[in-house]
């Protein structure tokens, strides 16, 4: 059995690994399965996806709307809701660079509050839900005028 601090570090690392992976082109089935449960739900401000099947493609399609992106996350606050469940909350600033030739502001940025539900599975801790709530924006998302 892991000491509590080690287990909580493993849980917090799920969100860190997710954000780094988005920007490090690590989006593949192995990466996704190491982070999410089979029935996981992810909700971005403009769209969402449920279930591990198709989640790689959904993430790629969301990110490919931009020429570049970077997701900076704060330390995650962790609240246990039982021995096999924990809620994570962190601030995330997401910066997205529009493709060349896009009119208006060359960037879209959003300050968000990320909330995640982590659960213990037979393969270790995984995210069962991840949601981003927009707190502020600068510029326009892909496909929308500034």
Backbone as a printed PyTorch tensor [residue, N CA C, xyz], in Angstrom:
tensor([[[  0.8430,  -1.1920,   0.0000],
         [  0.0000,   0.0000,   0.0000],
         [  0.8830,   1.2490,   0.0000]],

        [[  0.5300,   2.2030,  -0.8550],
         [  1.2860,   3.4460,  -0.9520],
         [  1.0070,   4.3460,   0.2480]],

        [[  2.0020,   5.1200,   0.6790],
         [  1.7110,   6.1550,   1.6830],
         [  0.7430,   7.1740,   1.0820]],

        [[ -0.0980,   7.8130,   1.8980],
         [ -1.0990,   8.7610,   1.3620],
         [ -0.4940,   9.8570,   0.4980]],

        [[  0.6310,  10.4340,   0.8810],
         [  1.2300,  11.5180,   0.1030],
         [  1.6610,  11.0340,  -1.2770]],

        [[  2.1380,   9.7900,  -1.3690],
         [  2.5680,   9.2520,  -2.6580],
         [  1.3720,   9.0130,  -3.5670]],

        [[  0.2980,   8.4950,  -3.0000],
         [ -0.9160,   8.2680,  -3.7790],
         [ -1.5080,   9.5950,  -4.2560]],

        [[ -1.5290,  10.6020,  -3.3990],
         [ -2.0670,  11.9000,  -3.7960],
         [ -1.2040,  12.5450,  -4.8740]],

        [[  0.0820,  12.3340,  -4.8280],
         [  0.9740,  12.8270,  -5.8790],
         [  0.6510,  12.1550,  -7.2140]],

        [[  0.3890,  10.8490,  -7.1750],
         [  0.0080,  10.1020,  -8.3900],
         [ -1.2980,  10.6390,  -8.9680]],

        [[ -2.2530,  10.9580,  -8.1040],
         [ -3.5500,  11.4740,  -8.5530],
         [ -3.3710,  12.8550,  -9.1930]],

        [[ -2.6400,  13.7400,  -8.5240],
         [ -2.4090,  15.0830,  -9.0640],
         [ -1.6830,  15.0290, -10.4070]],

        [[ -0.7800,  14.0760, -10.5500],
         [  0.0080,  13.9540, -11.7800],
         [ -0.8650,  13.6430, -12.9930]],

        [[ -2.0530,  13.0920, -12.8000],
         [ -2.9450,  12.8170, -13.9370],
         [ -3.2340,  14.1010, -14.7150]],

        [[ -3.5700,  15.1610, -14.0000],
         [ -3.8790,  16.4220, -14.6710],
         [ -2.6300,  17.0140, -15.3080]],

        [[ -1.5030,  16.9480, -14.6100],
         [ -0.2410,  17.4460, -15.1800],
         [  0.1170,  16.7000, -16.4530]],

        [[  0.0170,  15.3750, -16.4210],
         [  0.3630,  14.5660, -17.5930],
         [ -0.5810,  14.8530, -18.7540]],

        [[ -1.8400,  15.1260, -18.4550],
         [ -2.8010,  15.4630, -19.4970],
         [ -2.4000,  16.7720, -20.1880]],

        [[ -2.1550,  17.8210, -19.4130],
         [ -1.8350,  19.1220, -19.9870],
         [ -0.5290,  19.0910, -20.7640]],

        [[  0.4860,  18.4610, -20.2270],
         [  1.7740,  18.3570, -20.9270],
         [  1.6030,  17.5450, -22.2130]],

        [[  0.8560,  16.4690, -22.1480],
         [  0.6380,  15.6160, -23.3190],
         [ -0.0570,  16.3430, -24.4570]],

        [[ -0.9830,  17.2380, -24.1300],
         [ -1.6630,  18.0110, -25.1710],
         [ -0.6700,  18.7970, -26.0130]],

        [[  0.3380,  19.3370, -25.3510],
         [  1.2930,  20.2060, -26.0350],
         [  2.5310,  19.4780, -26.5330]],

        [[  2.6920,  18.2300, -26.1460],
         [  3.8950,  17.4630, -26.4910],
         [  3.6030,  16.3930, -27.5430]],

        [[  2.4480,  16.5110, -28.2090],
         [  2.0550,  15.5640, -29.2640],
         [  2.0840,  14.1140, -28.8070]],

        [[  1.6610,  13.8680, -27.5860],
         [  1.6180,  12.5040, -27.0490],
         [  0.2160,  11.9150, -27.1220]],

        [[ -0.6260,  12.4930, -27.9460],
         [ -2.0170,  12.0670, -27.9900],
         [ -2.1430,  10.7970, -28.8300]],

        [[ -2.1700,   9.6610, -28.1500],
         [ -2.4200,   8.3840, -28.8080],
         [ -3.1980,   7.5060, -27.8380]],

        [[ -3.5760,   6.3160, -28.2800],
         [ -4.4050,   5.4440, -27.4460],
         [ -3.7280,   5.0660, -26.1350]],

        [[ -2.4310,   4.7950, -26.1510],
         [ -1.7260,   4.4280, -24.9140],
         [ -1.7530,   5.5820, -23.9160]],

        [[ -1.4940,   6.7870, -24.4030],
         [ -1.5250,   7.9690, -23.5430],
         [ -2.9160,   8.1440, -22.9440]],

        [[ -3.9330,   8.0270, -23.7900],
         [ -5.3060,   8.2290, -23.3480],
         [ -5.7050,   7.1960, -22.2970]],

        [[ -5.3720,   5.9340, -22.5420],
         [ -5.7530,   4.8690, -21.6030],
         [ -4.9860,   4.9410, -20.2850]],

        [[ -3.8110,   5.5690, -20.2970],
         [ -3.0490,   5.7550, -19.0600],
         [ -3.6260,   6.8930, -18.2120]],

        [[ -4.5140,   7.6840, -18.8060],
         [ -5.0890,   8.8310, -18.1000],
         [ -6.5650,   8.6860, -17.7690]],

        [[ -7.3310,   8.0240, -18.6500],
         [ -8.7880,   8.0400, -18.5380],
         [ -9.3960,   6.6570, -18.3500]],

        [[-10.5730,   6.6360, -17.7140],
         [-11.3710,   5.4120, -17.6200],
         [-12.0360,   5.1590, -18.9790]],

        [[-12.5410,   3.9550, -19.1590],
         [-13.2030,   3.5950, -20.4280],
         [-14.4100,   4.4840, -20.7210]],

        [[-15.1250,   4.9160, -19.6760],
         [-16.3430,   5.7090, -19.8730],
         [-16.1370,   7.1870, -19.5350]],

        [[-14.9100,   7.6520, -19.5760],
         [-14.5870,   9.0290, -19.1800],
         [-15.3420,  10.0560, -20.0100]],

        [[-15.5660,  11.1960, -19.3640],
         [-16.2190,  12.3360, -20.0140],
         [-15.2710,  13.5260, -19.9480]],

        [[-15.0540,  14.1840, -21.0980],
         [-14.2430,  15.3980, -21.1650],
         [-15.1180,  16.4990, -21.7490]],

        [[-15.1160,  17.6630, -21.0960],
         [-15.9340,  18.7820, -21.5630],
         [-15.0630,  20.0230, -21.7090]],

        [[-14.8580,  20.4400, -22.9590],
         [-14.2190,  21.7180, -23.2530],
         [-15.3500,  22.7450, -23.3170]],

        [[-15.0380,  24.0360, -23.2670],
         [-16.1040,  25.0400, -23.3270],
         [-16.9580,  24.9740, -24.5920]],

        [[-16.3800,  24.5130, -25.7190],
         [-17.1520,  24.5280, -26.9660],
         [-17.5810,  23.1440, -27.4470]],

        [[-17.1270,  22.0750, -26.7870],
         [-17.5430,  20.7310, -27.1830],
         [-17.1420,  19.7300, -26.0970]],

        [[-17.5490,  18.5000, -26.2860],
         [-17.2230,  17.4630, -25.3140],
         [-17.2110,  16.0940, -25.9540]],

        [[-16.7470,  15.1230, -25.1620],
         [-16.6800,  13.7460, -25.6480],
         [-16.8720,  12.8050, -24.4660]],

        [[-17.5340,  11.6770, -24.7180],
         [-17.7280,  10.6570, -23.6790],
         [-17.2050,   9.3210, -24.2010]],

        [[-16.4320,   8.6370, -23.3660],
         [-15.9130,   7.3120, -23.7030],
         [-14.5300,   7.3760, -24.3040]],

        [[-13.7300,   6.3890, -23.9950],
         [-12.3430,   6.3520, -24.4700],
         [-12.2820,   6.1730, -25.9920]],

        [[-13.2420,   5.4280, -26.5410],
         [-13.2760,   5.2440, -27.9950],
         [-13.5310,   6.5770, -28.6820]],

        [[-12.6590,   6.9340, -29.5860],
         [-12.7840,   8.1760, -30.3280],
         [-12.2110,   9.4010, -29.6220]],

        [[-11.7330,   9.2320, -28.3890],
         [-11.2290,  10.3850, -27.6510],
         [ -9.9410,  10.9470, -28.2510]],

        [[ -9.0910,  10.0890, -28.7860],
         [ -7.8590,  10.5620, -29.4260],
         [ -8.2190,  11.4590, -30.6070]],

        [[ -9.0940,  10.9870, -31.4670],
         [ -9.4880,  11.7440, -32.6470],
         [-10.1590,  13.0520, -32.2630]],

        [[-10.9990,  13.0230, -31.2230],
         [-11.6930,  14.2270, -30.7830],
         [-10.6780,  15.2680, -30.2940]],

        [[ -9.7050,  14.8510, -29.4940],
         [ -8.6770,  15.7810, -29.0260],
         [ -7.8700,  16.3440, -30.2010]],

        [[ -7.4660,  15.4790, -31.1070],
         [ -6.6740,  15.9460, -32.2530],
         [ -7.4490,  16.9500, -33.0850]],

        [[ -8.7190,  16.6790, -33.3320],
         [ -9.5450,  17.5950, -34.1260],
         [ -9.6810,  18.9480, -33.4210]],

        [[ -9.8140,  18.9330, -32.1020],
         [ -9.9180,  20.1820, -31.3420],
         [ -8.6310,  20.9860, -31.4320]],

        [[ -7.5040,  20.3240, -31.2730],
         [ -6.2080,  21.0150, -31.2760],
         [ -5.7570,  21.4130, -32.6770]],

        [[ -6.1300,  20.6350, -33.6960],
         [ -5.7190,  20.9370, -35.0680],
         [ -6.3640,  22.2110, -35.6230]],

        [[ -7.3400,  22.7560, -34.9110],
         [ -7.9520,  24.0180, -35.3240],
         [ -6.9730,  25.1720, -35.1730]],

        [[ -5.8480,  24.9030, -34.4760],
         [ -4.8610,  25.9420, -34.2060],
         [ -3.4950,  25.5280, -34.7280]],

        [[ -2.6580,  26.5340, -35.0330],
         [ -1.3050,  26.2690, -35.5060],
         [ -0.4040,  25.8180, -34.3640]],

        [[ -0.6510,  26.3280, -33.1540],
         [  0.1430,  25.9720, -31.9830],
         [ -0.7090,  26.2180, -30.7360]],

        [[ -0.2890,  25.6230, -29.6310],
         [ -1.0310,  25.7850, -28.3790],
         [ -0.1180,  25.4640, -27.2040]],

        [[ -0.4820,  26.0270, -26.0510],
         [  0.2190,  25.7150, -24.8110],
         [ -0.7850,  25.8290, -23.6690]],

        [[ -0.7380,  24.8360, -22.7750],
         [ -1.6500,  24.7650, -21.6380],
         [ -0.8350,  24.7880, -20.3520]],

        [[ -0.9790,  25.8690, -19.5830],
         [ -0.2310,  26.0240, -18.3390],
         [ -1.1710,  25.8210, -17.1570]],

        [[ -0.8610,  24.8440, -16.3200],
         [ -1.7140,  24.5290, -15.1940],
         [ -1.0690,  24.8640, -13.8570]],

        [[ -1.8910,  25.2830, -12.9210],
         [ -1.4270,  25.5170, -11.5610],
         [ -1.3350,  24.1800, -10.8300]],

        [[ -0.8190,  24.2220,  -9.6310],
         [ -0.8750,  23.0310,  -8.7820],
         [ -2.3430,  22.6820,  -8.5700]],

        [[ -2.6290,  21.3990,  -8.4900],
         [ -4.0060,  20.9490,  -8.3160],
         [ -4.3440,  20.8000,  -6.8330]],

        [[ -5.5050,  21.2980,  -6.4700],
         [ -6.0510,  21.0750,  -5.1400],
         [ -6.7840,  19.7380,  -5.1940]],

        [[ -6.5170,  18.8740,  -4.2480],
         [ -7.0940,  17.5320,  -4.2380],
         [ -7.9790,  17.3680,  -3.0120]],

        [[ -9.1850,  16.8980,  -3.2240],
         [-10.1100,  16.5970,  -2.1300],
         [-10.5660,  15.1640,  -2.2810]],

        [[-10.2870,  14.3340,  -1.2890],
         [-10.7100,  12.9290,  -1.3260],
         [-12.1960,  12.8600,  -0.9960]],

        [[-12.9060,  12.0180,  -1.7250],
         [-14.3290,  11.7930,  -1.4580],
         [-14.5520,  10.3070,  -1.2230]],

        [[-13.5950,   9.6740,  -0.5930],
         [-13.6320,   8.2430,  -0.3050],
         [-12.2840,   7.6410,  -0.6530]],

        [[-12.0990,   6.3680,  -0.3480],
         [-10.7960,   5.7400,  -0.6030],
         [-10.4750,   5.5660,  -2.0880]],

        [[-11.5120,   5.5990,  -2.9410],
         [-11.3050,   5.3320,  -4.3630],
         [-11.7350,   6.4770,  -5.2700]],

        [[-11.9440,   7.6590,  -4.6880],
         [-12.4030,   8.8060,  -5.4790],
         [-11.7310,  10.0760,  -4.9650]],

        [[-11.4020,  10.9600,  -5.8900],
         [-10.8280,  12.2530,  -5.5250],
         [-11.2280,  13.2870,  -6.5740]],

        [[-11.4120,  14.5040,  -6.1270],
         [-11.7090,  15.6130,  -7.0200],
         [-10.4850,  16.5110,  -7.0750]],

        [[-10.0920,  16.8640,  -8.2950],
         [ -8.9690,  17.7670,  -8.5380],
         [ -9.5100,  19.0780,  -9.0850]],

        [[ -8.9030,  20.1810,  -8.6450],
         [ -9.2440,  21.4930,  -9.2010],
         [ -7.9550,  22.2470,  -9.4340]],

        [[ -7.8490,  22.8780, -10.5940],
         [ -6.6500,  23.6460, -10.9230],
         [ -7.0190,  24.7580, -11.8990]],

        [[ -6.2260,  25.8050, -11.8870],
         [ -6.3730,  26.8650, -12.8820],
         [ -5.5230,  26.5110, -14.0920]],

        [[ -6.0600,  26.7690, -15.2710],
         [ -5.3410,  26.4980, -16.5160],
         [ -5.4590,  27.7190, -17.4240]],

        [[ -4.3340,  28.1630, -17.9320],
         [ -4.3310,  29.1920, -18.9740],
         [ -3.9600,  28.4960, -20.2740]],

        [[ -4.8750,  28.5380, -21.2180],
         [ -4.6770,  27.8870, -22.5110],
         [ -4.4670,  28.9650, -23.5640]],

        [[ -3.3220,  28.9060, -24.2430],
         [ -2.9970,  29.8530, -25.3100],
         [ -2.9810,  29.1010, -26.6350]],

        [[ -3.6990,  29.6450, -27.6040],
         [ -3.8310,  29.0080, -28.9130],
         [ -3.4560,  30.0170, -29.9920]],

        [[ -2.5750,  29.6420, -30.8970],
         [ -2.1620,  30.4920, -32.0000],
         [ -2.9570,  30.0750, -33.2420]],

        [[ -3.6280,  31.0510, -33.8480],
         [ -4.4080,  30.7580, -35.0530],
         [ -3.4810,  30.4230, -36.2190]],

        [[ -4.0050,  29.6750, -37.1740],
         [ -3.2620,  29.3600, -38.3950],
         [ -2.9670,  30.6500, -39.1600]],

        [[ -1.8470,  30.7070, -39.8880],
         [ -1.5310,  31.8940, -40.6870],
         [ -2.6920,  32.2280, -41.6270]],

        [[ -2.9280,  33.5240, -41.7710],
         [ -4.0000,  33.9690, -42.6560],
         [ -5.3320,  34.1600, -41.9590]],

        [[ -5.4360,  33.7820, -40.7050],
         [ -6.6820,  33.9720, -39.9570],
         [ -6.8250,  35.4530, -39.6280]],

        [[ -7.9870,  36.0070, -39.8950],
         [ -8.2240,  37.4170, -39.6230],
         [ -8.3580,  37.6580, -38.1230]],

        [[ -8.0800,  38.8930, -37.7170],
         [ -8.2570,  39.2760, -36.3220],
         [ -7.0400,  38.9460, -35.4800]],

        [[ -7.2680,  38.8740, -34.2070],
         [ -6.2100,  38.5990, -33.2370],
         [ -5.5390,  37.2690, -33.5810]],

        [[ -4.2050,  37.2400, -33.6110],
         [ -3.5280,  35.9850, -33.9700],
         [ -3.6140,  34.9050, -32.8980]],

        [[ -4.1310,  35.2760, -31.7080],
         [ -4.2050,  34.3010, -30.6250],
         [ -5.5930,  34.2510, -30.0140]],

        [[ -5.8820,  33.1030, -29.4550],
         [ -7.0520,  32.9340, -28.5960],
         [ -6.5330,  32.3830, -27.2810]],

        [[ -6.8490,  33.0700, -26.1940],
         [ -6.4410,  32.6100, -24.8730],
         [ -7.6640,  32.4860, -23.9900]],

        [[ -7.5920,  31.5310, -23.0770],
         [ -8.6760,  31.3420, -22.1180],
         [ -8.0990,  30.9820, -20.7610]],

        [[ -8.5970,  31.6730, -19.7550],
         [ -8.2970,  31.3010, -18.3760],
         [ -9.4340,  30.4110, -17.9040]],

        [[ -9.1110,  29.2240, -17.4510],
         [-10.1570,  28.2660, -17.0960],
         [ -9.9250,  27.6730, -15.7160]],

        [[-10.9910,  27.1580, -15.1540],
         [-10.9290,  26.3440, -13.9450],
         [-11.1680,  24.9110, -14.3850]],

        [[-10.1760,  24.0660, -14.1940],
         [-10.3000,  22.6470, -14.5440],
         [-10.7610,  21.8850, -13.3050]],

        [[-11.7600,  21.0450, -13.4870],
         [-12.2520,  20.1840, -12.4160],
         [-12.2600,  18.7620, -12.9440]],

        [[-11.6850,  17.8570, -12.1680],
         [-11.5910,  16.4630, -12.6120],
         [-12.0100,  15.5260, -11.4860]],

        [[-12.6150,  14.4180, -11.8680],
         [-12.9070,  13.3330, -10.9430],
         [-11.9420,  12.2030, -11.2590]],

        [[-11.1290,  11.8270, -10.2770],
         [-10.2110,  10.6970, -10.4230],
         [-10.7600,   9.5270,  -9.6190]],

        [[-10.6640,   8.3340, -10.2030],
         [-11.1260,   7.1250,  -9.5250],
         [-10.0310,   6.0620,  -9.5700]],

        [[-10.0240,   5.2260,  -8.5440],
         [ -9.0770,   4.1100,  -8.5210],
         [ -9.6420,   2.9810,  -9.3800]],

        [[ -8.8340,   2.4750, -10.2980],
         [ -9.2300,   1.3520, -11.1370],
         [ -8.2440,   0.2070, -10.9100]],

        [[ -8.4790,  -0.9240, -11.5370],
         [ -7.5480,  -2.0440, -11.4500],
         [ -6.1870,  -1.7250, -12.0350]],

        [[ -6.1260,  -0.7210, -12.9040],
         [ -4.8690,  -0.3140, -13.5400],
         [ -4.2490,   0.9000, -12.8540]],

        [[ -4.8300,   1.3610, -11.7480],
         [ -4.3430,   2.5500, -11.0520],
         [ -5.3580,   3.6740, -11.1420]],

        [[ -4.9550,   4.8560, -10.7300],
         [ -5.8450,   6.0170, -10.7560],
         [ -6.0220,   6.5180, -12.1880]],

        [[ -7.2700,   6.8650, -12.5250],
         [ -7.6070,   7.3810, -13.8450],
         [ -8.6380,   8.4930, -13.6940]],

        [[ -8.6950,   9.3590, -14.6980],
         [ -9.7000,  10.4130, -14.7330],
         [-11.0000,   9.8560, -15.3020]],

        [[-12.0890,  10.0460, -14.5560],
         [-13.4120,   9.6280, -15.0230],
         [-14.1610,  10.8090, -15.6390]],

        [[-13.7700,  12.0230, -15.2500],
         [-14.3930,  13.2250, -15.8020],
         [-13.3850,  14.3710, -15.7330]],

        [[-13.4190,  15.2270, -16.7410],
         [-12.5550,  16.4010, -16.7960],
         [-13.3360,  17.5040, -17.4890]],

        [[-13.4630,  18.6290, -16.8020],
         [-14.2550,  19.7340, -17.3460],
         [-13.4970,  21.0450, -17.1720]],

        [[-13.6080,  21.9110, -18.1740],
         [-12.9740,  23.2130, -18.1390],
         [-14.0570,  24.2890, -18.1610]],

        [[-14.0650,  25.1450, -17.1390],
         [-15.0130,  26.2630, -17.0570],
         [-14.2530,  27.5400, -17.3900]],

        [[-14.7220,  28.2780, -18.3770],
         [-14.0540,  29.5040, -18.8070],
         [-14.2970,  30.6120, -17.7860]],

        [[-13.1960,  31.2530, -17.3620],
         [-13.2640,  32.3890, -16.4570],
         [-13.0390,  33.7050, -17.2000]],

        [[-12.2170,  33.6700, -18.2470],
         [-11.9700,  34.8340, -19.0850],
         [-11.4130,  34.3820, -20.4320]],

        [[-11.5270,  35.2670, -21.4410],
         [-10.9620,  34.9760, -22.7600],
         [-10.3460,  36.2390, -23.3380]],

        [[ -9.4620,  36.0090, -24.2970],
         [ -8.8650,  37.0750, -25.1040],
         [ -8.8320,  36.5530, -26.5410]],

        [[ -9.2940,  37.3580, -27.4930],
         [ -9.3560,  36.9010, -28.8620],
         [-10.5770,  36.0270, -29.0870]],

        [[-10.5760,  35.3460, -30.2260],
         [-11.7190,  34.5100, -30.5950],
         [-11.2640,  33.0770, -30.8360]],

        [[-12.1070,  32.1100, -30.4700],
         [-11.7790,  30.7160, -30.7730],
         [-11.7180,  30.4980, -32.2850]],

        [[-11.1450,  29.3930, -32.6900],
         [-11.0510,  29.0620, -34.1200],
         [-12.4380,  29.0590, -34.7390]],

        [[-12.5290,  29.6730, -35.9320],
         [-13.7910,  29.6730, -36.6650],
         [-14.7570,  30.7580, -36.2570]],

        [[-14.3900,  31.5950, -35.2970],
         [-15.2770,  32.6860, -34.8750],
         [-14.5480,  34.0150, -35.0570]],

        [[-15.2780,  35.0440, -35.4920],
         [-14.6300,  36.3530, -35.6570],
         [-14.1920,  36.9420, -34.3200]],

        [[-13.0990,  37.7390, -34.3560],
         [-12.5940,  38.4090, -33.1300],
         [-13.5370,  39.4880, -32.6720]]])
